[in-house]
C-alpha cells in the first residue's frame, strides 16, 4: 500500500475511534472518570522510598510485541491484575501526530483506545504541553501524566480492527516524553561528559516512571522504546540504564515486558535488549 494511502487509512481509523468514544455512553463515562482520576507527577516526584508490595521476583520479559498487544495478552492471562503501559508522549501536543496518521507508539495506542480524549484536555494543554512549550531547553523529560483505566477498543496492529465490546480491556497509562539527546548535548562538553549527562538524566526518568507505577499499584508494566528513535539515545545505553534501575525493583512488580516492536525484518533493538536484560 502506498504511504499516503496508509496514512489516510490510519487517520480514518483514528477518527472512527474518536467517534466511538464520543457516542458510546459507557466509553464517555470511562473517559470522564479517567480524566478526573489522572495525576500529574512533576520531575523527581516520589524519588525517595520503595514500594515493595510482595516478596516476589519481578519477571523481566523482552518481546517483539506492539504495546497494546502486550497489554492485552497480560490482561487475558491475569484479568484481575493492574496492567500499565509506558506511553512515549509527544512533548508539545497529545497523540504523537495521530491526527496526521503518524506511526509513533503513542499514535498507535490512540488509534485503538480512549487515550487521546484523556490527554486532549484543557488541563493537560496548560499543565503539561504548555510547560514543555515554555521550557524546551529542559529536554521534555520533566514530568509524567498517570491515567488510570484507559479502555482498549481495538486490536493493536498497523491498521487496528475494532474488538467486540465484551473483549474491551482496561489498562493504566504513564505518559512521559523521552528526553532528547540533542538537548543534553548542549549542557555538556566532550563525549565522555555528554554520555554521562544523557545516562544520568535517563536514569532519573526511568526511576521516576518505576516509582509512579509502584505507587499506583501497577502489577505488570509494559515498556517499549523509551529514549531512542526520535529521542536520539543509543539503544544499548537505554537498555543498560533500565537494567541498572530495575535492580531496585526486583520484587516490586509481577512482570515488566519490554515490547520492542519493529516493522523491519531484522529487529536490532530487540536483539540489543535481549542481550542486555
N, C-alpha and C positions, 0 to 999 in steps of 0.2 A: 504494500500500500504506500502511495506517495506520502511524503512527510506532511504536506499541508492538509491532505485528506485525513490522515491520522489525527492531526491537531483538531480539525473540525469535529471529528467523531468524539474525541475526548472532551471537548467543550460541550458538546451536546449531552454527553453522559453526565457531566457535572451539573448542567442546567436541570436535567431530569431529577438528579439527587436533591438539588435545592428546592425544586417544585414539590417533591415528596415531603421534604422537611417542613415546608410551609402549609401543606394541605392535609397532612395526616395528623389528627388530633393527638395521638399517642406520642408521635415524634415532637410535635410542638411543645408538649408538656415536658418531655425529656430535655429538650434544648433549653427551655426556661430554667429548669432545675439545675442543669449543668452550669449555666451562666451564673446563677445565684450562688452556687457552691464552689465556684472557681476561686483560686487563690493565687496572688502574685507573690513570688518569693524574690526579694531583692538579692543582689550579689552577696554571696557568702552567708546567706540566711541559714541558720541551723548548722553552721560549720562544726560547732563543738558537740560532742556526745555521740553515742552509738545507740541505735535502736535495734538491738539483737533480740528478736522475739522468741526464737526457739533454738535449741541446740541441734540444728540440722545443718548439713553441709550443702551449701548452695551449688547446684548443678550448673556448670558452665557449658553451653552448647553453641556451636558455630554451624550455621546452615546457609543455604543459598535461597532461603525463602524471601518473599516480599514481606513487608512489615505486618500488614493485617492478615496475611496468610498465616504467619507465625502466631499472631494473637488468636485467630480463630481456632487453630489447631490446639492451642493450650486451653481455650475455653471449652472445647469439646472433650478434652482429656480430664480437665479439672473444672467442671461447671460452677462450683461454689468458690473458686479461688478468685482473688482480685488480680487481674492482669493489666499491666500498664505498658505503654509504648512510648519511646522517646521520639518526639517529633522534631526534626531538624528545621526549625522555623525560619522563614524569610524574615529578616530583621525589620524591614520597612513597611510591610503590608501583609495581611493574612492570606494564607493559601498557597504561597510559593508560585504565583502566576498561574494558578489553576484556571482562572478565567480565560487564559490565553492558550490552554491546552498543554501546559508545561509537563515535563517528565520528572520533576523533583519528587522526592519521597513524600513531602508534605502534600503536594498536589494529588499524588496517588491516594493518600489517606482521605483527602477531602472529597474525591470523586466517589468514594464508596462508604461514606459515614456522615454523621452530623457535625463533624469537627468545624467546618467552615463557619456556619452560623454561630457556633460557640466562640470563635475567635473574632468574627467581624462584628464587634460591638463598640459603642462609643467609649466604654470603659477602657478597653484594650487599645483602641486607637490613641487615646490620650496617655495612658499609664505605661504602655509597652512600646508600641510602634512609634508613638510621638517622642518618647525618650530616646529611642535609637536614632531617630532622625536628628534630634538635637545634639547627640553625642556620638557621632560615627567614629571618632578617634578612639573610643573606648573598646572597639572591636566587637561590639554587639553581644558579647557573652556575659552581660551584666546581671540578667535576671531570668527567671523561669515562670511560666504560667502552668499551674496544675489544674486540669479539668477532669472532674470525675464523671463516669457513666456516659461517655460518648457512645453512640449507637452505630454499630457496623450494619449497613443495609445491603452492601454489595460484596461480591466475591472479588478479592484483590487480584487484579490482572491488568495487563496493558489496557484492555477495554473491559472494565468491570461489568458484570451482569448482576441485576437485582436479585437478591435472595428472597425466598418465600418468607413472609413475616415471622413465621414460627422459628426461622433459623437466624433471625437478627440476634446480635450479641452485644453486650455492654463491655466497655473497657475504659481505662483511665489514660489520660494523655499528659505527659510532661513536655511542654513546648519550650524549646530553647534554641536560640540561634548559635550556631557554631562560630567560635572566634575566627577571624580572618587572619591568615598568616601575614599578609602584607601590612596589616596594622601593627602587629607585634614587631615586625622587622624595623619599623620606624622608631621603635622605642629602644632598640639595642644596637650595638656596634660590633661587627665581627661575627663570623659564622658560629663560633663557639657560644658566645653570649646570646646570639639570636636563637639558637636551638634551645638553650636553657630557658629563655623567656617564653617561647612557644609551648614547651613541655610543661612548665610551671603553671601557665595560665590554663592550659587544657586540663591539667591535673586538678586544679581548683574547681573547674567547671564540672568535671566528671564526679568529683566527690560531692559537690552540691546536688547534682542530679540523683545520686545514690541515696543521699540523706533525705531528700524530698520523697523519694519512692518508699523508703523505710518509714518515714514519719506518717505517710498516708496509707500504711499497711498494705502496700502492694506486695503480693506473693511472688509473682512472676513478671519480670521486666524484659521487654523486647527492645533491643538496641540495634542500630544499623550503622551507617557510615558517618557518624559524627566527627567532624574535624578534617575530613579530606574531601576530595572532589572540588567543588567550588570554593571551599574554605581554604584549600591550598596546602594543608598539612600532609606530611608523609604518612601513608597508611601504617607502616611499621612503627613509627613513633606513637601514633594513636593507639595501636594495639598494645604496645608496651606500657603506655600510660594507663590504659584501662586495667591491665594486669596488676600493676602496682596498686591502683586504687581498690581493686577487688580483694586484696589481701586483708583489708579491714572489714570486709563484709562477707566473709566465707561462711557465716552462719545466719545471715540476715534474710535471705530470700530462699524460696523453694528452687527457683531456677532463674538464670539470666541467659537469654538467647541472643546471640549476635546474628541478626538476619542480614546477611551480606549478599543481596541480590545483584545480579548483573545481566543485562541483555546480551552481553558478548559471550561467545562460546568459551573463551578462556577467562575465568574469573580470578584475576590476580589478587584482588583484595581478600577474597575468601581464602586463598592459599596462604596469604600472609597471616591472617588472623588465626587460621587453623594451626599454623606452625608456632605462633607466639603464645596462644592461650591453651 
